[in-house]
Structures are given as C-alpha cells and as structure tokens.
Amino acid sequence: MKETPMKQFCQRKQRLFPTKEDIVQYNNRKKEEAIKEKNFISENIKTVLKMKPKEPEPRVVLEPHGESKRLIDGLEPIYIKSSAFGKTPGYLQSLIKKREKLHQMQKDARGVEKPKCRYIRRDEREELLELDSKVSEHLLHDD
C-alpha cells in the first residue's frame, strides 16, 4: 500500500525542545561561521599595500600651451636631441666665475689684514704709554 506524504510526515516524531547534542552542534556551527567570516578592513589594507600604482597613459604634447595627443599602442615618441638642452648659458657661466673670483679675492684680503683686537706684551704696552705721554706733552706745550 502506498503511503501518502501526509502519513510520512505524521510518522516522524518532532521534538519540541532541542537536545543537548543539538545545542552543541549549533554552537559548533556558530564558531565555524565566525572563523569563516572575513575581516574586510584588514583584507582591504593588504590588497592596497600589494597594489602597483597605475601607469600614466602614454601621450605626446603637441603645443607649448599643453595640447596633447594620446599615443596609439605600439608607437613611441621620437625625441630630438639638442646640444643646448640642460646646459647653463655662457653668460651665466661667466657671471658665476666673476662672482667666485671676487669672493676669493675678498677671502685673500681678509687673510692679509691684521686682526682688530689682540693681546699685547708688557714691554709693548710700556712703549705705547711712553709714546702717548710724549704726544700729549707735545700737544700741551704747543698751545
């Protein structure tokens, strides 16, 4: 005799309250799900650190105003070599040399000059005082 689906359903015993095994299985499933969940913040940080910067689009500047054109795949720009490119002009080089010479001459002149203040020996001091007293006497007697 054929059993109807309703009879199959009625024959099963349905539990109203979970058993201890059901609770343990439920807890284990929750733990596994928590482990499987991704930490999206840390994952995003790792992917950003591993990323390479985007390469600029190859293009050629046509005019000094900044008008540019995108290069077609496989084409390379042709650079014209200029002997004057990246060199200091002659008039600036001569100006720099003149300044360096002037600076060097000033350094040399400072080396030749005697210092403004210096210690004098006792005998030099006595000579200077004698000269000073003679000059002052001479000036007083001339009046």
Number of C-alpha atoms within 10 A of each C-alpha: 3 5 7 8 9 8 10 9 10 9 9 8 7 8 7 6 7 8 9 9 9 11 11 11 11 11 12 12 12 12 11 10 11 10 10 9 8 10 9 9 8 10 10 11 10 11 10 11 8 9 8 8 7 6 6 6 8 13 14 15 12 10 8 7 7 9 9 12 11 10 13 9 7 5 9 11 10 7 6 6 7 7 7 8 7 7 8 9 9 9 9 10 12 11 11 12 12 12 12 12 12 12 12 12 12 11 11 11 10 11 10 8 8 8 8 5 6 7 6 8 8 9 9 10 12 11 11 12 12 12 12 12 12 12 11 11 11 11 10 9 7 6 5
